[in-house]
């Protein structure tokens, strides 16, 4: 192989290995996260607030969800059915051709969802199973 060709191939391989990679996680990874989530509820969404992270970047939003706990499957925070909770999470809006971990879905007011969560120090809840925190993985 000629030196310029070898250098081009070597630089190409280096560039590819240094690029950030985002791959979908296997279903077993989400199943494991759901199994380890400290808070597992059935929730009913009372209100949703969705705001872009910045005026420049509209591909990410901060979701703030007010919900009522309908059923408790597992809890470390002693939550009970009827409790009002606040869930905050960052939601990615993938562009066409996106390849990466599942983004968390937008939740709709009035609908019920399974919720795999974790309570934070400030009393709100965050995602306990990343993008599969509001769906059951089989």
Backbone torsions as a table, in degrees:
resi	resn	phi	psi	omega
1	UNK	NA	133.7	179.1
2	UNK	-69.5	151.8	-175.8
3	UNK	-56.7	-47.7	-179.7
4	UNK	-62.5	-36.7	179.2
5	UNK	-68.2	-43.9	178.4
6	UNK	-60.2	-43.5	180.0
7	UNK	-62.8	-41.5	178.8
8	UNK	-63.8	-44.1	178.5
9	UNK	-64.5	-44.5	-179.8
10	UNK	-62.0	-43.1	178.9
11	UNK	-66.7	-36.7	178.2
12	UNK	-64.5	-45.1	178.8
13	UNK	-62.7	-42.7	179.3
14	UNK	-62.5	-44.1	-179.2
15	UNK	-62.3	-43.1	-179.4
16	UNK	-65.0	-39.4	-178.7
17	UNK	-73.8	-21.6	-179.8
18	UNK	-90.8	-14.2	179.3
19	UNK	-67.8	141.5	177.3
20	UNK	-66.1	135.1	179.5
21	UNK	-110.2	139.6	176.7
22	UNK	-130.8	113.6	-179.6
23	UNK	-121.0	149.0	174.3
24	UNK	-62.0	139.7	177.0
25	UNK	-79.7	148.5	177.8
26	UNK	-68.8	154.0	179.4
27	UNK	-53.8	-32.3	-179.8
28	UNK	-63.0	-31.1	178.2
29	UNK	-66.5	-42.8	178.9
30	UNK	-68.9	-38.4	177.4
31	UNK	-60.4	-42.3	179.1
32	UNK	-64.4	-44.3	179.5
33	UNK	-63.1	-41.2	178.9
34	UNK	-64.9	-39.4	179.9
35	UNK	-65.9	-28.2	-178.3
36	UNK	-95.9	-6.0	-179.8
37	UNK	-62.1	127.2	-176.8
38	UNK	-71.6	-21.8	-179.2
39	UNK	-124.2	119.8	177.9
40	UNK	-127.8	114.9	-176.2
41	UNK	-129.6	166.1	160.3
42	UNK	-105.7	124.4	-177.4
43	UNK	-119.0	155.2	170.3
44	UNK	-117.2	125.7	-176.4
45	UNK	-77.9	121.9	178.5
46	UNK	-91.8	-37.9	-177.6
47	UNK	-157.9	147.2	178.3
48	UNK	-131.0	131.8	173.2
49	UNK	-119.5	128.1	-178.3
50	UNK	-128.6	121.6	-178.3
51	UNK	-131.2	140.2	175.6
52	UNK	-64.5	148.8	179.7
53	UNK	-64.4	-37.5	177.5
54	UNK	-149.0	167.3	177.9
55	UNK	-70.8	-20.4	-178.4
56	UNK	-87.6	-42.2	-174.6
57	UNK	-106.3	103.9	179.9
58	UNK	-96.9	6.8	-179.1
59	UNK	-84.2	-9.7	177.9
60	UNK	-128.0	138.5	-179.7
61	UNK	-130.3	151.8	172.0
62	UNK	-99.2	119.2	179.5
63	UNK	-101.2	130.8	173.3
64	UNK	-122.2	117.7	-173.8
65	UNK	-115.9	127.0	171.7
66	UNK	-98.2	126.6	-176.1
67	UNK	-141.3	161.8	175.0
68	UNK	-112.9	130.5	178.0
69	UNK	-72.1	122.1	178.9
70	UNK	-93.0	-39.7	-176.6
71	UNK	-147.2	141.7	177.6
72	UNK	-111.7	121.7	175.6
73	UNK	-95.8	-41.1	179.9
74	UNK	-151.7	138.9	178.3
75	UNK	-152.2	136.8	171.6
76	UNK	-102.1	-12.8	-176.6
77	UNK	-101.8	9.4	179.9
78	UNK	61.4	33.3	176.5
79	UNK	-67.8	151.2	-178.9
80	UNK	-132.4	154.1	174.2
81	UNK	-54.7	138.1	-177.7
82	UNK	97.9	-16.9	178.2
83	UNK	-64.6	140.4	173.7
84	UNK	-93.4	129.4	-179.4
85	UNK	-128.1	159.5	175.0
86	UNK	-118.5	128.5	178.8
87	UNK	-116.2	127.2	177.2
88	UNK	-121.9	133.7	177.7
89	UNK	-157.1	158.3	177.1
90	UNK	-91.6	129.3	-179.4
91	UNK	-116.3	122.1	176.8
92	UNK	-85.3	135.9	172.8
93	UNK	-104.4	98.1	-173.7
94	UNK	-64.4	144.7	175.4
95	UNK	-84.7	164.7	178.9
96	UNK	-56.8	134.0	-179.7
97	UNK	87.0	7.2	-178.6
98	UNK	-57.3	134.9	171.6
99	UNK	-131.1	118.1	-179.6
100	UNK	170.6	-175.2	179.5
101	UNK	-58.7	151.1	180.0
102	UNK	-60.0	128.3	175.1
103	UNK	-78.1	152.0	176.3
104	UNK	-65.7	142.7	-178.5
105	UNK	-81.5	159.4	170.3
106	UNK	-76.1	139.3	177.9
107	UNK	-96.9	151.2	-177.7
108	UNK	-111.7	137.6	179.5
109	UNK	-59.2	136.4	177.4
110	UNK	89.1	-12.8	-179.1
111	UNK	-94.0	158.0	177.5
112	UNK	-107.1	145.9	-178.4
113	UNK	-142.8	147.6	165.0
114	UNK	-70.8	146.2	-177.5
115	UNK	-135.5	120.5	176.6
116	UNK	-104.7	106.5	-168.5
117	UNK	-130.5	174.0	175.3
118	UNK	-140.1	131.1	180.0
119	UNK	-80.2	137.7	-179.6
120	UNK	-97.1	170.9	-178.8
121	UNK	-61.8	-29.4	-178.5
122	UNK	-86.6	4.1	175.9
123	UNK	93.9	-7.9	175.9
124	UNK	-87.8	176.9	179.7
125	UNK	-117.6	150.5	175.8
126	UNK	-126.6	171.9	-178.1
127	UNK	-63.0	136.8	178.4
128	UNK	-105.5	-11.3	-179.4
129	UNK	-141.9	40.4	179.2
130	UNK	46.8	-128.8	-175.5
131	UNK	-69.7	-9.6	179.3
132	UNK	-109.8	27.7	-178.8
133	UNK	-76.2	-15.1	-179.0
134	UNK	-123.6	18.8	175.9
135	UNK	-139.7	153.7	177.3
136	UNK	-92.0	131.8	177.9
137	UNK	-98.7	127.3	-178.9
138	UNK	-101.0	NA	NA
